[in-house]
Structures are given as C-alpha cells and as structure tokens.
Amino acid sequence: ASEFGLYWAHRLKHEWPSLWRFHAVHHSVRKLWLVNTGRFHFVDSLLAVAASTPFLLLGGLSKDAIIWVSALTAYIGILTHCNVDMRCGWLSPVFNTPQLHRWHHAIDGTIGNHNYGENLVLWDRLLGTYWNRPAAHDLVIGIRERMPRSFLRQLAAPFAWRRYQSPAVDAGGDM
C-alpha cells in the first residue's frame, strides 16, 4: 500500500522543479554506491514518509508491520545503490533492482525519469514509467548542476537554486 504513495512522491520530485531541488541532492553523485542510499535532503525524506505512511496507517497495519515495510524499503534501497551487476531472475519484473535503478540515476532525463518505484515496479509498469534495456556500462549518472561539497551547503542549496531544473524540464517534459 505504501508503494503507491512512494511512487507518486518520487515521480513528483522529478517532475516538479520545486521538489526536484531537494531530491537532486540524492541524484548529484557521479557513481552509485552503498552510501548513496542515505544521501537525501531532510525535506526530501520527509516528503517520502508523508506520502507513504498514511497508506500504511489507513490500511490498518500494525506498528510491527510498518517497521518491517520500512526495513524492507531500506534493504532494497541499499541493494539498488550498490553499483553491482546483478541479475535477479524472476524477481526483476517485480522488484526494483540495481540494474533498473541505475537507469533511474541517468543524467539524461529521457532515461532517468523512469523506474520511480522504491521496492516494486508495479506502478511503473501500470503507469508507463518502467524502463529496462540491456546494460549500458558507459551510462552517465548525476545531475547537470554542481552540488556543493559540504554537507551544510548541500542542505542550503535547494533553497538558493532558482535556475535549477528537474530532469523532466531538461528533457522537454517528455516522460
């Protein structure tokens, strides 16, 4: 149930420039690796929690079940950012995988504006944002703008960037 809220929060972070500025902190890395999983602006993280938790609560899930969903989301987040060439077999059409998430981090918005699901690819498949091609070893990831190096400046950057564009804007708005 929370995946629906996570999907839309993630997609809107890419499509709305005012939200992209905060999400860009996560996308600014030039190489996927384990630590990227937790590299988010606090506003970006709050939006994800606010978008997913109501679905869990309205669904009547227990506190323990919500903790398990959160743990699974964290585990899949770590896995998808590990920068490993990993084939997941029959799980690939169901779950977000390192291969799918690498496409999502492409600097080219026509590629990167896909695969928004945090855990599952269900909503990407149903809403036309699923993207999977043969592996591209020369895929460039990141953002076009420069992200400050210091942690405090990264926290301040989204509030100062007026010229900042989301990948959707960069790609002409096409999905």
Phi and psi in degrees as GROMACS dihedral restraints (atoms count N, CA, C in turn):
[ dihedral_restraints ]
;  ai    aj    ak    al  type     phi  dphi    fc
    3     4     5     6     1   -69.5    20    10
    4     5     6     7     1   -22.3    20    10
    6     7     8     9     1   -61.9    20    10
    7     8     9    10     1   -33.3    20    10
    9    10    11    12     1   -61.7    20    10
   10    11    12    13     1   -47.6    20    10
   12    13    14    15     1   -66.6    20    10
   13    14    15    16     1   -40.2    20    10
   15    16    17    18     1   -63.3    20    10
   16    17    18    19     1   -42.8    20    10
   18    19    20    21     1   -57.8    20    10
   19    20    21    22     1   -52.1    20    10
   21    22    23    24     1   -68.1    20    10
   22    23    24    25     1   -37.5    20    10
   24    25    26    27     1   -61.5    20    10
   25    26    27    28     1   -44.4    20    10
   27    28    29    30     1   -66.5    20    10
   28    29    30    31     1   -43.9    20    10
   30    31    32    33     1   -63.2    20    10
   31    32    33    34     1   -44.5    20    10
   33    34    35    36     1   -65.9    20    10
   34    35    36    37     1   -29.7    20    10
   36    37    38    39     1   -64.2    20    10
   37    38    39    40     1   -26.4    20    10
   39    40    41    42     1   -88.5    20    10
   40    41    42    43     1   -29.0    20    10
   42    43    44    45     1   -94.4    20    10
   43    44    45    46     1   -25.4    20    10
   45    46    47    48     1  -103.5    20    10
   46    47    48    49     1   114.5    20    10
   48    49    50    51     1   -53.7    20    10
   49    50    51    52     1   -35.8    20    10
   51    52    53    54     1   -65.8    20    10
   52    53    54    55     1   -28.8    20    10
   54    55    56    57     1   -88.7    20    10
   55    56    57    58     1   -33.3    20    10
   57    58    59    60     1   -59.0    20    10
   58    59    60    61     1   -36.8    20    10
   60    61    62    63     1   -53.6    20    10
   61    62    63    64     1   -38.5    20    10
   63    64    65    66     1   -78.4    20    10
   64    65    66    67     1   -39.1    20    10
   66    67    68    69     1   -70.9    20    10
   67    68    69    70     1   -25.1    20    10
   69    70    71    72     1   -61.1    20    10
   70    71    72    73     1   -25.9    20    10
   72    73    74    75     1   -57.1    20    10
   73    74    75    76     1   -43.0    20    10
   75    76    77    78     1   -67.8    20    10
   76    77    78    79     1   -39.6    20    10
   78    79    80    81     1   -82.7    20    10
   79    80    81    82     1    -5.3    20    10
   81    82    83    84     1   -75.8    20    10
   82    83    84    85     1   -11.6    20    10
   84    85    86    87     1   -69.3    20    10
   85    86    87    88     1   151.6    20    10
   87    88    89    90     1   -98.6    20    10
   88    89    90    91     1    -5.4    20    10
   90    91    92    93     1  -147.3    20    10
   91    92    93    94     1   131.9    20    10
   93    94    95    96     1   -75.2    20    10
   94    95    96    97     1   134.3    20    10
   96    97    98    99     1  -159.0    20    10
   97    98    99   100     1   168.3    20    10
   99   100   101   102     1   -47.0    20    10
  100   101   102   103     1   -43.8    20    10
  102   103   104   105     1   -67.1    20    10
  103   104   105   106     1   -23.8    20    10
  105   106   107   108     1   -60.5    20    10
  106   107   108   109     1   -23.4    20    10
  108   109   110   111     1   -55.5    20    10
  109   110   111   112     1   -40.4    20    10
  111   112   113   114     1   -99.8    20    10
  112   113   114   115     1     8.5    20    10
  114   115   116   117     1   -89.6    20    10
  115   116   117   118     1    85.2    20    10
  117   118   119   120     1  -133.1    20    10
  118   119   120   121     1   149.3    20    10
  120   121   122   123     1   -71.6    20    10
  121   122   123   124     1   143.6    20    10
  123   124   125   126     1   -60.4    20    10
  124   125   126   127     1   -32.2    20    10
  126   127   128   129     1   -65.4    20    10
  127   128   129   130     1   -40.4    20    10
  129   130   131   132     1   -61.3    20    10
  130   131   132   133     1   -45.4    20    10
  132   133   134   135     1   -65.5    20    10
  133   134   135   136     1   -41.4    20    10
  135   136   137   138     1   -61.7    20    10
  136   137   138   139     1   -38.2    20    10
  138   139   140   141     1   -63.1    20    10
  139   140   141   142     1   -40.7    20    10
  141   142   143   144     1   -64.4    20    10
  142   143   144   145     1   -44.2    20    10
  144   145   146   147     1   -64.1    20    10
  145   146   147   148     1   -43.8    20    10
  147   148   149   150     1   -65.0    20    10
  148   149   150   151     1   -29.3    20    10
  150   151   152   153     1   -82.5    20    10
  151   152   153   154     1   -26.3    20    10
  153   154   155   156     1  -102.1    20    10
  154   155   156   157     1   -36.1    20    10
  156   157   158   159     1   -62.4    20    10
  157   158   159   160     1   -41.7    20    10
  159   160   161   162     1   -56.7    20    10
  160   161   162   163     1   -36.5    20    10
  162   163   164   165     1   -64.4    20    10
  163   164   165   166     1   -37.6    20    10
  165   166   167   168     1   -68.9    20    10
  166   167   168   169     1   -43.9    20    10
  168   169   170   171     1   -67.6    20    10
  169   170   171   172     1   -43.2    20    10
  171   172   173   174     1   -66.3    20    10
  172   173   174   175     1   -28.1    20    10
  174   175   176   177     1   -76.2    20    10
  175   176   177   178     1    -4.5    20    10
  177   178   179   180     1    78.2    20    10
  178   179   180   181     1    18.9    20    10
  180   181   182   183     1   -68.3    20    10
  181   182   183   184     1   144.4    20    10
  183   184   185   186     1   -73.8    20    10
  184   185   186   187     1   164.6    20    10
  186   187   188   189     1   -59.5    20    10
  187   188   189   190     1   -39.3    20    10
  189   190   191   192     1   -63.2    20    10
  190   191   192   193     1   -41.1    20    10
  192   193   194   195     1   -65.9    20    10
  193   194   195   196     1   -38.5    20    10
  195   196   197   198     1   -64.6    20    10
  196   197   198   199     1   -39.0    20    10
  198   199   200   201     1   -63.1    20    10
  199   200   201   202     1   -41.1    20    10
  201   202   203   204     1   -65.1    20    10
  202   203   204   205     1   -41.5    20    10
  204   205   206   207     1   -62.3    20    10
  205   206   207   208     1   -43.0    20    10
  207   208   209   210     1   -63.5    20    10
  208   209   210   211     1   -41.1    20    10
  210   211   212   213     1   -65.5    20    10
  211   212   213   214     1   -42.3    20    10
  213   214   215   216     1   -63.5    20    10
  214   215   216   217     1   -42.2    20    10
  216   217   218   219     1   -62.2    20    10
  217   218   219   220     1   -42.2    20    10
  219   220   221   222     1   -64.4    20    10
  220   221   222   223     1   -42.5    20    10
  222   223   224   225     1   -63.0    20    10
  223   224   225   226     1   -47.9    20    10
  225   226   227   228     1   -65.0    20    10
  226   227   228   229     1   -36.4    20    10
  228   229   230   231     1   -60.5    20    10
  229   230   231   232     1   -43.3    20    10
  231   232   233   234     1   -63.5    20    10
  232   233   234   235     1   -46.1    20    10
  234   235   236   237     1   -61.1    20    10
  235   236   237   238     1   -43.9    20    10
  237   238   239   240     1   -71.7    20    10
  238   239   240   241     1   -15.4    20    10
  240   241   242   243     1  -105.7    20    10
  241   242   243   244     1     8.5    20    10
  243   244   245   246     1   -74.9    20    10
  244   245   246   247     1   -10.7    20    10
  246   247   248   249     1    58.6    20    10
  247   248   249   250     1    46.4    20    10
  249   250   251   252     1  -114.3    20    10
  250   251   252   253     1   145.6    20    10
  252   253   254   255     1   -88.6    20    10
  253   254   255   256     1    97.8    20    10
  255   256   257   258     1  -129.6    20    10
  256   257   258   259     1   124.7    20    10
  258   259   260   261     1   -96.7    20    10
  259   260   261   262     1   130.6    20    10
  261   262   263   264     1  -109.2    20    10
  262   263   264   265     1     9.0    20    10
  264   265   266   267     1    57.7    20    10
  265   266   267   268     1  -131.3    20    10
  267   268   269   270     1   -66.7    20    10
  268   269   270   271     1   -13.6    20    10
  270   271   272   273     1   -77.9    20    10
  271   272   273   274     1   -23.8    20    10
  273   274   275   276     1   -59.3    20    10
  274   275   276   277     1   -38.9    20    10
  276   277   278   279     1   -74.3    20    10
  277   278   279   280     1    -5.9    20    10
  279   280   281   282     1  -109.5    20    10
  280   281   282   283     1   -46.9    20    10
  282   283   284   285     1  -106.6    20    10
  283   284   285   286     1   153.9    20    10
  285   286   287   288     1   -65.1    20    10
  286   287   288   289     1   135.5    20    10
  288   289   290   291     1  -128.6    20    10
  289   290   291   292     1   165.4    20    10
  291   292   293   294     1   -54.8    20    10
  292   293   294   295     1   -39.8    20    10
  294   295   296   297     1   -63.1    20    10
  295   296   297   298     1   -45.7    20    10
  297   298   299   300     1   -66.8    20    10
  298   299   300   301     1   -40.2    20    10
  300   301   302   303     1   -72.8    20    10
  301   302   303   304     1   -26.8    20    10
  303   304   305   306     1   -60.7    20    10
  304   305   306   307     1   -41.8    20    10
  306   307   308   309     1   -59.7    20    10
  307   308   309   310     1   -39.9    20    10
  309   310   311   312     1   -61.4    20    10
  310   311   312   313     1   -30.3    20    10
  312   313   314   315     1   -88.9    20    10
  313   314   315   316     1     6.1    20    10
  315   316   317   318     1   -61.1    20    10
  316   317   318   319     1   141.0    20    10
  318   319   320   321     1   -68.8    20    10
  319   320   321   322     1   -26.6    20    10
  321   322   323   324     1   -76.8    20    10
  322   323   324   325     1   113.4    20    10
  324   325   326   327     1   -60.9    20    10
  325   326   327   328     1   -25.8    20    10
  327   328   329   330     1   -68.7    20    10
  328   329   330   331     1   -20.5    20    10
  330   331   332   333     1  -100.9    20    10
  331   332   333   334     1   -46.8    20    10
  333   334   335   336     1   -67.2    20    10
  334   335   336   337     1   -22.0    20    10
  336   337   338   339     1   -86.1    20    10
  337   338   339   340     1    54.2    20    10
  339   340   341   342     1  -146.4    20    10
  340   341   342   343     1   170.2    20    10
  342   343   344   345     1    55.7    20    10
  343   344   345   346     1    60.8    20    10
  345   346   347   348     1   -84.4    20    10
  346   347   348   349     1   -17.2    20    10
  348   349   350   351     1   -59.1    20    10
  349   350   351   352     1   136.9    20    10
  351   352   353   354     1   -77.8    20    10
  352   353   354   355     1   -45.7    20    10
  354   355   356   357     1  -114.4    20    10
  355   356   357   358     1   -45.3    20    10
  357   358   359   360     1  -110.9    20    10
  358   359   360   361     1   158.9    20    10
  360   361   362   363     1  -104.5    20    10
  361   362   363   364     1    10.8    20    10
  363   364   365   366     1   -53.5    20    10
  364   365   366   367     1   -53.8    20    10
  366   367   368   369     1   -70.7    20    10
  367   368   369   370     1   -33.4    20    10
  369   370   371   372     1   -61.7    20    10
  370   371   372   373     1   -42.1    20    10
  372   373   374   375     1   -67.0    20    10
  373   374   375   376     1   -44.8    20    10
  375   376   377   378     1   -70.5    20    10
  376   377   378   379     1   -31.1    20    10
  378   379   380   381     1  -105.8    20    10
  379   380   381   382     1     9.9    20    10
  381   382   383   384     1    78.0    20    10
  382   383   384   385     1    21.0    20    10
  384   385   386   387     1  -110.4    20    10
  385   386   387   388     1    12.6    20    10
  387   388   389   390     1   -77.4    20    10
  388   389   390   391     1   134.6    20    10
  390   391   392   393     1  -138.9    20    10
  391   392   393   394     1   121.3    20    10
  393   394   395   396     1  -147.9    20    10
  394   395   396   397     1   124.5    20    10
  396   397   398   399     1  -133.7    20    10
  397   398   399   400     1   170.1    20    10
  399   400   401   402     1   -57.7    20    10
  400   401   402   403     1   149.4    20    10
  402   403   404   405     1   -52.4    20    10
  403   404   405   406     1   137.1    20    10
  405   406   407   408     1  -116.5    20    10
  406   407   408   409     1   104.3    20    10
  408   409   410   411     1   -74.9    20    10
  409   410   411   412     1   -16.3    20    10
  411   412   413   414     1  -101.1    20    10
  412   413   414   415     1    15.6    20    10
  414   415   416   417     1   -62.9    20    10
  415   416   417   418     1   128.2    20    10
  417   418   419   420     1   -93.6    20    10
  418   419   420   421     1   125.9    20    10
  420   421   422   423     1  -111.5    20    10
  421   422   423   424     1   163.0    20    10
  423   424   425   426     1   124.4    20    10
  424   425   426   427     1  -157.7    20    10
  426   427   428   429     1  -131.2    20    10
  427   428   429   430     1   161.2    20    10
  429   430   431   432     1   -77.2    20    10
  430   431   432   433     1   -34.0    20    10
  432   433   434   435     1   -75.2    20    10
  433   434   435   436     1   157.6    20    10
  435   436   437   438     1   -85.7    20    10
  436   437   438   439     1   131.5    20    10
  438   439   440   441     1   -97.6    20    10
  439   440   441   442     1   133.3    20    10
  441   442   443   444     1   -57.3    20    10
  442   443   444   445     1   152.8    20    10
  444   445   446   447     1   -81.1    20    10
  445   446   447   448     1   -35.6    20    10
  447   448   449   450     1   -77.5    20    10
  448   449   450   451     1   148.0    20    10
  450   451   452   453     1   -59.4    20    10
  451   452   453   454     1   -47.1    20    10
  453   454   455   456     1   -64.0    20    10
  454   455   456   457     1   -37.6    20    10
  456   457   458   459     1   -70.2    20    10
  457   458   459   460     1   -31.5    20    10
  459   460   461   462     1   -66.4    20    10
  460   461   462   463     1   -36.5    20    10
  462   463   464   465     1   -67.1    20    10
  463   464   465   466     1   -33.4    20    10
  465   466   467   468     1   -83.3    20    10
  466   467   468   469     1   -27.7    20    10
  468   469   470   471     1   -52.9    20    10
  469   470   471   472     1   -46.5    20    10
  471   472   473   474     1   -60.8    20    10
  472   473   474   475     1   -25.6    20    10
  474   475   476   477     1   -79.9    20    10
  475   476   477   478     1   -17.1    20    10
  477   478   479   480     1  -104.4    20    10
  478   479   480   481     1   -20.4    20    10
  480   481   482   483     1   -83.2    20    10
  481   482   483   484     1   101.0    20    10
  483   484   485   486     1   -91.6    20    10
  484   485   486   487     1   -26.6    20    10
  486   487   488   489     1   -83.9    20    10
  487   488   489   490     1    -2.1    20    10
  489   490   491   492     1   -70.1    20    10
  490   491   492   493     1   134.5    20    10
  492   493   494   495     1  -119.5    20    10
  493   494   495   496     1   145.5    20    10
  495   496   497   498     1   -78.9    20    10
  496   497   498   499     1   161.1    20    10
  498   499   500   501     1   -58.8    20    10
  499   500   501   502     1   -32.1    20    10
  501   502   503   504     1   -64.1    20    10
  502   503   504   505     1   -40.7    20    10
  504   505   506   507     1   -67.9    20    10
  505   506   507   508     1   -42.5    20    10
  507   508   509   510     1   -61.3    20    10
  508   509   510   511     1   -33.4    20    10
  510   511   512   513     1   -91.4    20    10
  511   512   513   514     1    12.7    20    10
  513   514   515   516     1    80.2    20    10
  514   515   516   517     1    14.2    20    10
  516   517   518   519     1    81.3    20    10
  517   518   519   520     1    -0.7    20    10
  519   520   521   522     1   -76.6    20    10
  520   521   522   523     1   143.6    20    10
